Amino acid sequence: MITCISSKGQIVLPAEIRRQDAIEAGQEFDIERLERGEYKLVRRAPPLNQGLIEWMLNCPTKGYFVPVNSEPTATL
């Protein structure tokens, strides 16, 4: 695949690669210069809990997450 650098210095990843790897706008990457003309591009991992709230709210089993009665830790 071939891509080019824009006048703003941006590199465009071809649509096929974005689709295969589920790359979306706004995702961050680290780039490392290995040597002249050779570079390594690695997608940064999202925060571990990213999307957790949405996942829990979309739980198909309503009432699955219920409050648990417990004592405050200050009294222990």
PQR file of N, CA, C, O and H, with PARSE charges and radii, in Angstrom:
ATOM      1  N   MET A   1       0.838  -1.178   0.000 -0.4000 1.5000
ATOM      2  CA  MET A   1       0.000   0.000   0.000 -0.0000 2.0000
ATOM      3  C   MET A   1       0.881   1.240   0.000  0.5500 1.7000
ATOM      4  O   MET A   1       1.991   1.232   0.534 -0.5500 1.4000
ATOM      5  N   ILE A   2       0.386   2.267  -0.587 -0.4000 1.5000
ATOM      6  CA  ILE A   2       1.118   3.530  -0.670 -0.0000 2.0000
ATOM      7  C   ILE A   2       0.300   4.614   0.009  0.5500 1.7000
ATOM      8  O   ILE A   2      -0.925   4.646  -0.100 -0.5500 1.4000
ATOM      9  H   ILE A   2      -0.515   2.273  -1.020  0.4000 1.0000
ATOM     10  N   THR A   3       0.986   5.494   0.705 -0.4000 1.5000
ATOM     11  CA  THR A   3       0.346   6.647   1.322 -0.0000 2.0000
ATOM     12  C   THR A   3       1.272   7.840   1.131  0.5500 1.7000
ATOM     13  O   THR A   3       2.387   7.684   0.634 -0.5500 1.4000
ATOM     14  H   THR A   3       1.981   5.468   0.794  0.4000 1.0000
ATOM     15  N   CYS A   4       0.830   9.010   1.515 -0.4000 1.5000
ATOM     16  CA  CYS A   4       1.673  10.193   1.363 -0.0000 2.0000
ATOM     17  C   CYS A   4       1.518  11.094   2.594  0.5500 1.7000
ATOM     18  O   CYS A   4       0.632  10.900   3.426 -0.5500 1.4000
ATOM     19  H   CYS A   4      -0.076   9.137   1.919  0.4000 1.0000
ATOM     20  N   ILE A   5       2.384  12.054   2.675 -0.4000 1.5000
ATOM     21  CA  ILE A   5       2.337  13.022   3.770 -0.0000 2.0000
ATOM     22  C   ILE A   5       1.659  14.277   3.251  0.5500 1.7000
ATOM     23  O   ILE A   5       1.984  14.762   2.167 -0.5500 1.4000
ATOM     24  H   ILE A   5       3.104  12.211   1.999  0.4000 1.0000
ATOM     25  N   SER A   6       0.721  14.803   4.019 -0.4000 1.5000
ATOM     26  CA  SER A   6      -0.003  16.003   3.607 -0.0000 2.0000
ATOM     27  C   SER A   6       0.876  17.234   3.790  0.5500 1.7000
ATOM     28  O   SER A   6       1.969  17.152   4.350 -0.5500 1.4000
ATOM     29  H   SER A   6       0.456  14.409   4.900  0.4000 1.0000
ATOM     30  N   SER A   7       0.388  18.372   3.313 -0.4000 1.5000
ATOM     31  CA  SER A   7       1.125  19.632   3.468 -0.0000 2.0000
ATOM     32  C   SER A   7       1.242  20.035   4.932  0.5500 1.7000
ATOM     33  O   SER A   7       2.074  20.871   5.285 -0.5500 1.4000
ATOM     34  H   SER A   7      -0.500  18.439   2.858  0.4000 1.0000
ATOM     35  N   LYS A   8       0.402  19.437   5.792 -0.4000 1.5000
ATOM     36  CA  LYS A   8       0.457  19.709   7.227 -0.0000 2.0000
ATOM     37  C   LYS A   8       1.364  18.717   7.955  0.5500 1.7000
ATOM     38  O   LYS A   8       1.488  18.787   9.178 -0.5500 1.4000
ATOM     39  H   LYS A   8      -0.274  18.758   5.505  0.4000 1.0000
ATOM     40  N   GLY A   9       2.001  17.793   7.227 -0.4000 1.5000
ATOM     41  CA  GLY A   9       2.882  16.807   7.833 -0.0000 2.0000
ATOM     42  C   GLY A   9       2.152  15.587   8.371  0.5500 1.7000
ATOM     43  O   GLY A   9       2.719  14.823   9.152 -0.5500 1.4000
ATOM     44  H   GLY A   9       1.901  17.736   6.233  0.4000 1.0000
ATOM     45  N   GLN A  10       0.909  15.396   7.968 -0.4000 1.5000
ATOM     46  CA  GLN A  10       0.113  14.271   8.451 -0.0000 2.0000
ATOM     47  C   GLN A  10       0.273  13.067   7.530  0.5500 1.7000
ATOM     48  O   GLN A  10       0.333  13.206   6.308 -0.5500 1.4000
ATOM     49  H   GLN A  10       0.448  16.018   7.334  0.4000 1.0000
ATOM     50  N   ILE A  11       0.342  11.885   8.135 -0.4000 1.5000
ATOM     51  CA  ILE A  11       0.423  10.639   7.378 -0.0000 2.0000
ATOM     52  C   ILE A  11      -0.951   9.984   7.412  0.5500 1.7000
ATOM     53  O   ILE A  11      -1.555   9.855   8.477 -0.5500 1.4000
ATOM     54  H   ILE A  11       0.293  11.772   9.128  0.4000 1.0000
ATOM     55  N   VAL A  12      -1.436   9.578   6.265 -0.4000 1.5000
ATOM     56  CA  VAL A  12      -2.748   8.941   6.171 -0.0000 2.0000
ATOM     57  C   VAL A  12      -2.560   7.429   6.134  0.5500 1.7000
ATOM     58  O   VAL A  12      -1.837   6.901   5.289 -0.5500 1.4000
ATOM     59  H   VAL A  12      -0.946   9.683   5.400  0.4000 1.0000
ATOM     60  N   LEU A  13      -3.225   6.734   7.070 -0.4000 1.5000
ATOM     61  CA  LEU A  13      -3.226   5.275   7.029 -0.0000 2.0000
ATOM     62  C   LEU A  13      -4.333   4.840   6.071  0.5500 1.7000
ATOM     63  O   LEU A  13      -5.465   5.310   6.186 -0.5500 1.4000
ATOM     64  H   LEU A  13      -3.812   7.163   7.756  0.4000 1.0000
ATOM     65  N   PRO A  14      -4.026   3.961   5.140 -0.5600 1.5000
ATOM     66  CA  PRO A  14      -5.046   3.522   4.182  0.2800 2.0000
ATOM     67  C   PRO A  14      -6.271   2.922   4.889  0.5500 1.7000
ATOM     68  O   PRO A  14      -6.157   2.318   5.956 -0.5500 1.4000
ATOM     69  N   ALA A  15      -7.431   3.102   4.272 -0.4000 1.5000
ATOM     70  CA  ALA A  15      -8.696   2.653   4.851 -0.0000 2.0000
ATOM     71  C   ALA A  15      -8.682   1.163   5.169  0.5500 1.7000
ATOM     72  O   ALA A  15      -9.246   0.748   6.181 -0.5500 1.4000
ATOM     73  H   ALA A  15      -7.524   3.592   3.406  0.4000 1.0000
ATOM     74  N   GLU A  16      -8.056   0.362   4.337 -0.4000 1.5000
ATOM     75  CA  GLU A  16      -8.019  -1.087   4.567 -0.0000 2.0000
ATOM     76  C   GLU A  16      -7.312  -1.418   5.888  0.5500 1.7000
ATOM     77  O   GLU A  16      -7.766  -2.285   6.634 -0.5500 1.4000
ATOM     78  H   GLU A  16      -7.597   0.699   3.515  0.4000 1.0000
ATOM     79  N   ILE A  17      -6.210  -0.734   6.173 -0.4000 1.5000
ATOM     80  CA  ILE A  17      -5.486  -0.958   7.426 -0.0000 2.0000
ATOM     81  C   ILE A  17      -6.325  -0.480   8.603  0.5500 1.7000
ATOM     82  O   ILE A  17      -6.411  -1.166   9.621 -0.5500 1.4000
ATOM     83  H   ILE A  17      -5.841  -0.030   5.566  0.4000 1.0000
ATOM     84  N   ARG A  18      -6.949   0.699   8.473 -0.4000 1.5000
ATOM     85  CA  ARG A  18      -7.798   1.213   9.559 -0.0000 2.0000
ATOM     86  C   ARG A  18      -8.942   0.257   9.855  0.5500 1.7000
ATOM     87  O   ARG A  18      -9.289   0.037  11.015 -0.5500 1.4000
ATOM     88  H   ARG A  18      -6.880   1.256   7.646  0.4000 1.0000
ATOM     89  N   ARG A  19      -9.516  -0.301   8.828 -0.4000 1.5000
ATOM     90  CA  ARG A  19     -10.635  -1.231   8.991 -0.0000 2.0000
ATOM     91  C   ARG A  19     -10.157  -2.537   9.653  0.5500 1.7000
ATOM     92  O   ARG A  19     -10.802  -3.032  10.576 -0.5500 1.4000
ATOM     93  H   ARG A  19      -9.234  -0.122   7.886  0.4000 1.0000
ATOM     94  N   GLN A  20      -9.040  -3.089   9.187 -0.4000 1.5000
ATOM     95  CA  GLN A  20      -8.523  -4.350   9.727 -0.0000 2.0000
ATOM     96  C   GLN A  20      -8.183  -4.243  11.211  0.5500 1.7000
ATOM     97  O   GLN A  20      -8.406  -5.184  11.973 -0.5500 1.4000
ATOM     98  H   GLN A  20      -8.516  -2.687   8.437  0.4000 1.0000
ATOM     99  N   ASP A  21      -7.645  -3.100  11.618 -0.4000 1.5000
ATOM    100  CA  ASP A  21      -7.186  -2.935  12.993 -0.0000 2.0000
ATOM    101  C   ASP A  21      -8.113  -2.077  13.845  0.5500 1.7000
ATOM    102  O   ASP A  21      -7.744  -1.699  14.957 -0.5500 1.4000
ATOM    103  H   ASP A  21      -7.464  -2.336  10.999  0.4000 1.0000
ATOM    104  N   ALA A  22      -9.301  -1.764  13.354 -0.4000 1.5000
ATOM    105  CA  ALA A  22     -10.289  -0.964  14.080 -0.0000 2.0000
ATOM    106  C   ALA A  22      -9.681   0.345  14.593  0.5500 1.7000
ATOM    107  O   ALA A  22      -9.859   0.709  15.755 -0.5500 1.4000
ATOM    108  H   ALA A  22      -9.600  -2.072  12.451  0.4000 1.0000
ATOM    109  N   ILE A  23      -8.968   1.039  13.720 -0.4000 1.5000
ATOM    110  CA  ILE A  23      -8.355   2.320  14.066 -0.0000 2.0000
ATOM    111  C   ILE A  23      -9.377   3.417  13.806  0.5500 1.7000
ATOM    112  O   ILE A  23      -9.947   3.508  12.719 -0.5500 1.4000
ATOM    113  H   ILE A  23      -8.823   0.743  12.776  0.4000 1.0000
ATOM    114  N   GLU A  24      -9.600   4.252  14.826 -0.4000 1.5000
ATOM    115  CA  GLU A  24     -10.587   5.326  14.709 -0.0000 2.0000
ATOM    116  C   GLU A  24      -9.907   6.678  14.893  0.5500 1.7000
ATOM    117  O   GLU A  24      -8.813   6.764  15.450 -0.5500 1.4000
ATOM    118  H   GLU A  24      -9.136   4.178  15.709  0.4000 1.0000
ATOM    119  N   ALA A  25     -10.560   7.717  14.423 -0.4000 1.5000
ATOM    120  CA  ALA A  25     -10.039   9.077  14.566 -0.0000 2.0000
ATOM    121  C   ALA A  25      -9.806   9.397  16.036  0.5500 1.7000
ATOM    122  O   ALA A  25     -10.619   9.043  16.890 -0.5500 1.4000
ATOM    123  H   ALA A  25     -11.449   7.647  13.971  0.4000 1.0000
ATOM    124  N   GLY A  26      -8.714  10.054  16.324 -0.4000 1.5000
ATOM    125  CA  GLY A  26      -8.409  10.462  17.686 -0.0000 2.0000
ATOM    126  C   GLY A  26      -7.530   9.483  18.457  0.5500 1.7000
ATOM    127  O   GLY A  26      -7.017   9.826  19.522 -0.5500 1.4000
ATOM    128  H   GLY A  26      -8.054  10.341  15.630  0.4000 1.0000
ATOM    129  N   GLN A  27      -7.348   8.265  17.934 -0.4000 1.5000
ATOM    130  CA  GLN A  27      -6.481   7.308  18.625 -0.0000 2.0000
ATOM    131  C   GLN A  27      -5.032   7.770  18.504  0.5500 1.7000
ATOM    132  O   GLN A  27      -4.634   8.357  17.498 -0.5500 1.4000
ATOM    133  H   GLN A  27      -7.765   7.987  17.068  0.4000 1.0000
ATOM    134  N   GLU A  28      -4.252   7.494  19.548 -0.4000 1.5000
ATOM    135  CA  GLU A  28      -2.869   7.976  19.584 -0.0000 2.0000
ATOM    136  C   GLU A  28      -1.883   6.865  19.237  0.5500 1.7000
ATOM    137  O   GLU A  28      -2.116   5.686  19.505 -0.5500 1.4000
ATOM    138  H   GLU A  28      -4.575   7.017  20.365  0.4000 1.0000
ATOM    139  N   PHE A  29      -0.770   7.285  18.629 -0.4000 1.5000
ATOM    140  CA  PHE A  29       0.290   6.373  18.233 -0.0000 2.0000
ATOM    141  C   PHE A  29       1.629   6.922  18.687  0.5500 1.7000
ATOM    142  O   PHE A  29       1.809   8.135  18.792 -0.5500 1.4000
ATOM    143  H   PHE A  29      -0.581   8.243  18.411  0.4000 1.0000
ATOM    144  N   ASP A  30       2.564   6.028  18.955 -0.4000 1.5000
ATOM    145  CA  ASP A  30       3.954   6.402  19.196 -0.0000 2.0000
ATOM    146  C   ASP A  30       4.697   6.122  17.900  0.5500 1.7000
ATOM    147  O   ASP A  30       4.450   5.113  17.239 -0.5500 1.4000
ATOM    148  H   ASP A  30       2.418   5.042  18.870  0.4000 1.0000
ATOM    149  N   ILE A  31       5.609   7.021  17.539 -0.4000 1.5000
ATOM    150  CA  ILE A  31       6.427   6.809  16.357 -0.0000 2.0000
ATOM    151  C   ILE A  31       7.890   6.880  16.770  0.5500 1.7000
ATOM    152  O   ILE A  31       8.290   7.745  17.549 -0.5500 1.4000
ATOM    153  H   ILE A  31       5.809   7.840  18.077  0.4000 1.0000
ATOM    154  N   GLU A  32       8.666   5.973  16.245 -0.4000 1.5000
ATOM    155  CA  GLU A  32      10.082   5.889  16.578 -0.0000 2.0000
ATOM    156  C   GLU A  32      10.886   5.853  15.283  0.5500 1.7000
ATOM    157  O   GLU A  32      10.563   5.107  14.359 -0.5500 1.4000
ATOM    158  H   GLU A  32       8.341   5.270  15.612  0.4000 1.0000
ATOM    159  N   ARG A  33      11.928   6.664  15.228 -0.4000 1.5000
ATOM    160  CA  ARG A  33      12.810   6.645  14.062 -0.0000 2.0000
ATOM    161  C   ARG A  33      13.845   5.553  14.281  0.5500 1.7000
ATOM    162  O   ARG A  33      14.656   5.640  15.203 -0.5500 1.4000
ATOM    163  H   ARG A  33      12.190   7.271  15.979  0.4000 1.0000
ATOM    164  N   LEU A  34      13.821   4.530  13.443 -0.4000 1.5000
ATOM    165  CA  LEU A  34      14.767   3.428  13.569 -0.0000 2.0000
ATOM    166  C   LEU A  34      16.093   3.780  12.894  0.5500 1.7000
ATOM    167  O   LEU A  34      17.168   3.569  13.455 -0.5500 1.4000
ATOM    168  H   LEU A  34      13.162   4.460  12.695  0.4000 1.0000
ATOM    169  N   GLU A  35      15.994   4.314  11.696 -0.4000 1.5000
ATOM    170  CA  GLU A  35      17.145   4.824  10.955 -0.0000 2.0000
ATOM    171  C   GLU A  35      16.604   5.669   9.813  0.5500 1.7000
ATOM    172  O   GLU A  35      15.390   5.772   9.640 -0.5500 1.4000
ATOM    173  H   GLU A  35      15.121   4.486  11.241  0.4000 1.0000
ATOM    174  N   ARG A  36      17.471   6.259   9.050 -0.4000 1.5000
ATOM    175  CA  ARG A  36      17.025   7.152   7.977 -0.0000 2.0000
ATOM    176  C   ARG A  36      16.048   6.431   7.043  0.5500 1.7000
ATOM    177  O   ARG A  36      16.382   5.420   6.425 -0.5500 1.4000
ATOM    178  H   ARG A  36      18.457   6.175   9.191  0.4000 1.0000
ATOM    179  N   GLY A  37      14.835   6.979   6.960 -0.4000 1.5000
ATOM    180  CA  GLY A  37      13.818   6.431   6.074 -0.0000 2.0000
ATOM    181  C   GLY A  37      13.063   5.234   6.630  0.5500 1.7000
ATOM    182  O   GLY A  37      12.221   4.668   5.933 -0.5500 1.4000
ATOM    183  H   GLY A  37      14.564   7.800   7.462  0.4000 1.0000
ATOM    184  N   GLU A  38      13.341   4.833   7.863 -0.4000 1.5000
ATOM    185  CA  GLU A  38      12.667   3.687   8.463 -0.0000 2.0000
ATOM    186  C   GLU A  38      12.096   4.079   9.822  0.5500 1.7000
ATOM    187  O   GLU A  38      12.807   4.604  10.679 -0.5500 1.4000
ATOM    188  H   GLU A  38      14.025   5.293   8.430  0.4000 1.0000
ATOM    189  N   TYR A  39      10.797   3.817  10.007 -0.4000 1.5000
ATOM    190  CA  TYR A  39      10.101   4.258  11.207 -0.0000 2.0000
ATOM    191  C   TYR A  39       9.222   3.137  11.738  0.5500 1.7000
ATOM    192  O   TYR A  39       8.827   2.238  10.995 -0.5500 1.4000
ATOM    193  H   TYR A  39      10.219   3.391   9.311  0.4000 1.0000
ATOM    194  N   LYS A  40       8.921   3.198  13.018 -0.4000 1.5000
ATOM    195  CA  LYS A  40       8.047   2.227  13.660 -0.0000 2.0000
ATOM    196  C   LYS A  40       6.863   2.987  14.255  0.5500 1.7000
ATOM    197  O   LYS A  40       7.045   3.942  15.009 -0.5500 1.4000
ATOM    198  H   LYS A  40       9.242   3.928  13.621  0.4000 1.0000
ATOM    199  N   LEU A  41       5.663   2.561  13.914 -0.4000 1.5000
ATOM    200  CA  LEU A  41       4.442   3.193  14.384 -0.0000 2.0000
ATOM    201  C   LEU A  41       3.686   2.177  15.237  0.5500 1.7000
ATOM    202  O   LEU A  41       3.378   1.079  14.771 -0.5500 1.4000
ATOM    203  H   LEU A  41       5.514   1.784  13.302  0.4000 1.0000
ATOM    204  N   VAL A  42       3.383   2.546  16.501 -0.4000 1.5000
ATOM    205  CA  VAL A  42       2.698   1.632  17.419 -0.0000 2.0000
ATOM    206  C   VAL A  42       1.526   2.362  18.062  0.5500 1.7000
ATOM    207  O   VAL A  42       1.679   3.451  18.614 -0.5500 1.4000
ATOM    208  H   VAL A  42       3.633   3.437  16.879  0.4000 1.0000
ATOM    209  N   ARG A  43       0.346   1.737  17.977 -0.4000 1.5000
ATOM    210  CA  ARG A  43      -0.841   2.341  18.594 -0.0000 2.0000
ATOM    211  C   ARG A  43      -0.704   2.256  20.109  0.5500 1.7000
ATOM    212  O   ARG A  43      -0.368   1.207  20.659 -0.5500 1.4000
ATOM    213  H   ARG A  43       0.222   0.852  17.528  0.4000 1.0000
ATOM    214  N   ARG A  44      -0.970   3.378  20.771 -0.4000 1.5000
ATOM    215  CA  ARG A  44      -0.954   3.398  22.241 -0.0000 2.0000
ATOM    216  C   ARG A  44      -2.165   2.656  22.758  0.5500 1.7000
ATOM    217  O   ARG A  44      -3.251   2.749  22.186 -0.5500 1.4000
ATOM    218  H   ARG A  44      -1.243   4.230  20.324  0.4000 1.0000
ATOM    219  N   ALA A  45      -1.981   1.927  23.830 -0.4000 1.5000
ATOM    220  CA  ALA A  45      -3.088   1.184  24.435 -0.0000 2.0000
ATOM    221  C   ALA A  45      -4.039   2.166  25.117  0.5500 1.7000
ATOM    222  O   ALA A  45      -3.595   3.105  25.778 -0.5500 1.4000
ATOM    223  H   ALA A  45      -1.099   1.852  24.295  0.4000 1.0000
ATOM    224  N   PRO A  46      -5.338   1.949  24.958 -0.5600 1.5000
ATOM    225  CA  PRO A  46      -6.295   2.820  25.657  0.2800 2.0000
ATOM    226  C   PRO A  46      -6.224   2.555  27.158  0.5500 1.7000
ATOM    227  O   PRO A  46      -5.739   1.502  27.572 -0.5500 1.4000
ATOM    228  N   PRO A  47      -6.697   3.485  27.974 -0.5600 1.5000
ATOM    229  CA  PRO A  47      -6.737   3.234  29.417  0.2800 2.0000
ATOM    230  C   PRO A  47      -7.483   1.931  29.708  0.5500 1.7000
ATOM    231  O   PRO A  47      -8.438   1.593  29.009 -0.5500 1.4000
ATOM    232  N   LEU A  48      -7.057   1.209  30.724 -0.4000 1.5000
ATOM    233  CA  LEU A  48      -7.625  -0.105  31.014 -0.0000 2.0000
ATOM    234  C   LEU A  48      -9.137  -0.093  31.210  0.5500 1.7000
ATOM    235  O   LEU A  48      -9.808  -1.061  30.851 -0.5500 1.4000
ATOM    236  H   LEU A  48      -6.281   1.484  31.292  0.4000 1.0000
ATOM    237  N   ASN A  49      -9.685   0.979  31.771 -0.4000 1.5000
ATOM    238  CA  ASN A  49     -11.124   1.006  32.042 -0.0000 2.0000
ATOM    239  C   ASN A  49     -11.913   1.773  30.978  0.5500 1.7000
ATOM    240  O   ASN A  49     -13.099   2.041  31.170 -0.5500 1.4000
ATOM    241  H   ASN A  49      -9.140   1.765  32.063  0.4000 1.0000
ATOM    242  N   GLN A  50     -11.278   2.127  29.866 -0.4000 1.5000
ATOM    243  CA  GLN A  50     -11.996   2.872  28.828 -0.0000 2.0000
ATOM    244  C   GLN A  50     -13.156   2.030  28.294  0.5500 1.7000
ATOM    245  O   GLN A  50     -12.955   0.888  27.880 -0.5500 1.4000
ATOM    246  H   GLN A  50     -10.315   1.909  29.709  0.4000 1.0000
ATOM    247  N   GLY A  51     -14.338   2.575  28.301 -0.4000 1.5000
ATOM    248  CA  GLY A  51     -15.526   1.899  27.806 -0.0000 2.0000
ATOM    249  C   GLY A  51     -16.229   1.033  28.838  0.5500 1.7000
ATOM    250  O   GLY A  51     -17.277   0.455  28.547 -0.5500 1.4000
ATOM    251  H   GLY A  51     -14.501   3.503  28.637  0.4000 1.0000
ATOM    252  N   LEU A  52     -15.671   0.932  30.039 -0.4000 1.5000
ATOM    253  CA  LEU A  52     -16.257   0.061  31.061 -0.0000 2.0000
ATOM    254  C   LEU A  52     -17.649   0.522  31.482  0.5500 1.7000
ATOM    255  O   LEU A  52     -18.565  -0.290  31.604 -0.5500 1.4000
ATOM    256  H   LEU A  52     -14.820   1.401  30.276  0.4000 1.0000
ATOM    257  N   ILE A  53     -17.806   1.827  31.703 -0.4000 1.5000
ATOM    258  CA  ILE A  53     -19.117   2.351  32.126 -0.0000 2.0000
ATOM    259  C   ILE A  53     -20.175   2.069  31.068  0.5500 1.7000
ATOM    260  O   ILE A  53     -21.275   1.621  31.393 -0.5500 1.4000
ATOM    261  H   ILE A  53     -17.061   2.487  31.604  0.4000 1.0000
ATOM    262  N   GLU A  54     -19.846   2.330  29.796 -0.4000 1.5000
ATOM    263  CA  GLU A  54     -20.805   2.079  28.719 -0.0000 2.0000
ATOM    264  C   GLU A  54     -21.161   0.599  28.655  0.5500 1.7000
ATOM    265  O   GLU A  54     -22.320   0.239  28.450 -0.5500 1.4000
ATOM    266  H   GLU A  54     -18.953   2.694  29.533  0.4000 1.0000
ATOM    267  N   TRP A  55     -20.145  -0.263  28.835 -0.4000 1.5000
ATOM    268  CA  TRP A  55     -20.381  -1.701  28.794 -0.0000 2.0000
ATOM    269  C   TRP A  55     -21.330  -2.123  29.914  0.5500 1.7000
ATOM    270  O   TRP A  55     -22.264  -2.895  29.693 -0.5500 1.4000
ATOM    271  H   TRP A  55     -19.203   0.030  29.002  0.4000 1.0000
ATOM    272  N   MET A  56     -21.080  -1.608  31.117 -0.4000 1.5000
ATOM    273  CA  MET A  56     -21.928  -1.969  32.252 -0.0000 2.0000
ATOM    274  C   MET A  56     -23.352  -1.451  32.074  0.5500 1.7000
ATOM    275  O   MET A  56     -24.311  -2.152  32.397 -0.5500 1.4000
ATOM    276  H   MET A  56     -20.322  -0.981  31.297  0.4000 1.0000
ATOM    277  N   LEU A  57     -23.497  -0.227  31.561 -0.4000 1.5000
ATOM    278  CA  LEU A  57     -24.833   0.335  31.364 -0.0000 2.0000
ATOM    279  C   LEU A  57     -25.611  -0.394  30.278  0.5500 1.7000
ATOM    280  O   LEU A  57     -26.842  -0.402  30.291 -0.5500 1.4000
ATOM    281  H   LEU A  57     -22.718   0.343  31.298  0.4000 1.0000
ATOM    282  N   ASN A  58     -24.897  -1.003  29.341 -0.4000 1.5000
ATOM    283  CA  ASN A  58     -25.544  -1.731  28.249 -0.0000 2.0000
ATOM    284  C   ASN A  58     -25.699  -3.216  28.551  0.5500 1.7000
ATOM    285  O   ASN A  58     -25.999  -4.001  27.651 -0.5500 1.4000
ATOM    286  H   ASN A  58     -23.897  -0.996  29.331  0.4000 1.0000
ATOM    287  N   CYS A  59     -25.500  -3.608  29.795 -0.4000 1.5000
ATOM    288  CA  CYS A  59     -25.632  -5.008  30.186 -0.0000 2.0000
ATOM    289  C   CYS A  59     -27.032  -5.494  29.827  0.5500 1.7000
ATOM    290  O   CYS A  59     -28.018  -4.883  30.239 -0.5500 1.4000
ATOM    291  H   CYS A  59     -25.256  -2.970  30.526  0.4000 1.0000
ATOM    292  N   PRO A  60     -27.134  -6.584  29.065 -0.5600 1.5000
ATOM    293  CA  PRO A  60     -28.465  -7.050  28.651  0.2800 2.0000
ATOM    294  C   PRO A  60     -29.321  -7.569  29.807  0.5500 1.7000
ATOM    295  O   PRO A  60     -30.546  -7.593  29.693 -0.5500 1.4000
ATOM    296  N   THR A  61     -28.716  -7.977  30.895 -0.4000 1.5000
ATOM    297  CA  THR A  61     -29.457  -8.481  32.044 -0.0000 2.0000
ATOM    298  C   THR A  61     -29.665  -7.339  33.023  0.5500 1.7000
ATOM    299  O   THR A  61     -28.747  -6.982  33.761 -0.5500 1.4000
ATOM    300  H   THR A  61     -27.721  -7.957  30.988  0.4000 1.0000
ATOM    301  N   LYS A  62     -30.835  -6.774  33.037 -0.4000 1.5000
ATOM    302  CA  LYS A  62     -31.122  -5.662  33.936 -0.0000 2.0000
ATOM    303  C   LYS A  62     -31.162  -6.177  35.372  0.5500 1.7000
ATOM    304  O   LYS A  62     -31.652  -7.274  35.639 -0.5500 1.4000
ATOM    305  H   LYS A  62     -31.580  -7.064  32.437  0.4000 1.0000
ATOM    306  N   GLY A  63     -30.650  -5.384  36.271 -0.4000 1.5000
ATOM    307  CA  GLY A  63     -30.624  -5.775  37.668 -0.0000 2.0000
ATOM    308  C   GLY A  63     -29.447  -6.672  38.022  0.5500 1.7000
ATOM    309  O   GLY A  63     -29.350  -7.144  39.155 -0.5500 1.4000
ATOM    310  H   GLY A  63     -30.252  -4.493  36.054  0.4000 1.0000
ATOM    311  N   TYR A  64     -28.558  -6.910  37.077 -0.4000 1.5000
ATOM    312  CA  TYR A  64     -27.392  -7.758  37.327 -0.0000 2.0000
ATOM    313  C   TYR A  64     -26.456  -7.114  38.341  0.5500 1.7000
ATOM    314  O   TYR A  64     -25.927  -7.781  39.230 -0.5500 1.4000
ATOM    315  H   TYR A  64     -28.637  -6.526  36.157  0.4000 1.0000
ATOM    316  N   PHE A  65     -26.260  -5.812  38.195 -0.4000 1.5000
ATOM    317  CA  PHE A  65     -25.399  -5.082  39.124 -0.0000 2.0000
ATOM    318  C   PHE A  65     -26.281  -4.492  40.215  0.5500 1.7000
ATOM    319  O   PHE A  65     -27.080  -3.591  39.958 -0.5500 1.4000
ATOM    320  H   PHE A  65     -26.690  -5.270  37.473  0.4000 1.0000
ATOM    321  N   VAL A  66     -26.135  -4.997  41.416 -0.4000 1.5000
ATOM    322  CA  VAL A  66     -26.955  -4.533  42.527 -0.0000 2.0000
ATOM    323  C   VAL A  66     -26.055  -4.020  43.644  0.5500 1.7000
ATOM    324  O   VAL A  66     -24.933  -4.504  43.796 -0.5500 1.4000
ATOM    325  H   VAL A  66     -25.486  -5.729  41.625  0.4000 1.0000
ATOM    326  N   PRO A  67     -26.521  -3.048  44.431 -0.5600 1.5000
ATOM    327  CA  PRO A  67     -25.722  -2.554  45.545  0.2800 2.0000
ATOM    328  C   PRO A  67     -25.502  -3.654  46.582  0.5500 1.7000
ATOM    329  O   PRO A  67     -26.363  -4.510  46.784 -0.5500 1.4000
ATOM    330  N   VAL A  68     -24.366  -3.623  47.221 -0.4000 1.5000
ATOM    331  CA  VAL A  68     -24.036  -4.606  48.246 -0.0000 2.0000
ATOM    332  C   VAL A  68     -23.996  -3.876  49.577  0.5500 1.7000
ATOM    333  O   VAL A  68     -23.311  -2.862  49.716 -0.5500 1.4000
ATOM    334  H   VAL A  68     -23.666  -2.928  47.057  0.4000 1.0000
ATOM    335  N   ASN A  69     -24.731  -4.392  50.558 -0.4000 1.5000
ATOM    336  CA  ASN A  69     -24.702  -3.792  51.903 -0.0000 2.0000
ATOM    337  C   ASN A  69     -23.375  -4.121  52.553  0.5500 1.7000
ATOM    338  O   ASN A  69     -22.971  -5.283  52.606 -0.5500 1.4000
ATOM    339  H   ASN A  69     -25.287  -5.215  50.446  0.4000 1.0000
ATOM    340  N   SER A  70     -22.696  -3.099  53.048 -0.4000 1.5000
ATOM    341  CA  SER A  70     -21.423  -3.315  53.721 -0.0000 2.0000
ATOM    342  C   SER A  70     -21.204  -2.224  54.748  0.5500 1.7000
ATOM    343  O   SER A  70     -21.864  -1.185  54.731 -0.5500 1.4000
ATOM    344  H   SER A  70     -23.024  -2.155  53.005  0.4000 1.0000
ATOM    345  N   GLU A  71     -20.270  -2.479  55.636 -0.4000 1.5000
ATOM    346  CA  GLU A  71     -19.936  -1.482  56.661 -0.0000 2.0000
ATOM    347  C   GLU A  71     -18.871  -0.554  56.103  0.5500 1.7000
ATOM    348  O   GLU A  71     -18.052  -0.963  55.280 -0.5500 1.4000
ATOM    349  H   GLU A  71     -19.733  -3.322  55.650  0.4000 1.0000
ATOM    350  N   PRO A  72     -18.882   0.702  56.552 -0.5600 1.5000
ATOM    351  CA  PRO A  72     -17.816   1.596  56.141  0.2800 2.0000
ATOM    352  C   PRO A  72     -16.481   1.090  56.660  0.5500 1.7000
ATOM    353  O   PRO A  72     -16.426   0.524  57.752 -0.5500 1.4000
ATOM    354  N   THR A  73     -15.423   1.277  55.920 -0.4000 1.5000
ATOM    355  CA  THR A  73     -14.105   0.787  56.339 -0.0000 2.0000
ATOM    356  C   THR A  73     -13.558   1.553  57.535  0.5500 1.7000
ATOM    357  O   THR A  73     -12.644   1.065  58.199 -0.5500 1.4000
ATOM    358  H   THR A  73     -15.468   1.737  55.033  0.4000 1.0000
ATOM    359  N   ALA A  74     -14.092   2.747  57.833 -0.4000 1.5000
ATOM    360  CA  ALA A  74     -13.620   3.547  58.952 -0.0000 2.0000
ATOM    361  C   ALA A  74     -13.915   2.851  60.287  0.5500 1.7000
ATOM    362  O   ALA A  74     -13.227   3.104  61.276 -0.5500 1.4000
ATOM    363  H   ALA A  74     -14.834   3.144  57.294  0.4000 1.0000
ATOM    364  N   THR A  75     -14.931   1.980  60.325 -0.4000 1.5000
ATOM    365  CA  THR A  75     -15.302   1.318  61.575 -0.0000 2.0000
ATOM    366  C   THR A  75     -14.568   0.010  61.788  0.5500 1.7000
ATOM    367  O   THR A  75     -14.730  -0.612  62.838 -0.5500 1.4000
ATOM    368  H   THR A  75     -15.490   1.775  59.521  0.4000 1.0000
ATOM    369  N   LEU A  76     -13.781  -0.421  60.845 -0.4000 1.5000
ATOM    370  CA  LEU A  76     -13.070  -1.701  60.967 -0.0000 2.0000
ATOM    371  C   LEU A  76     -11.795  -1.575  61.747  0.5500 1.7000
ATOM    372  O   LEU A  76     -11.086  -2.563  61.936 -0.5500 1.4000
ATOM    373  H   LEU A  76     -13.650   0.084  59.992  0.4000 1.0000
TER
END
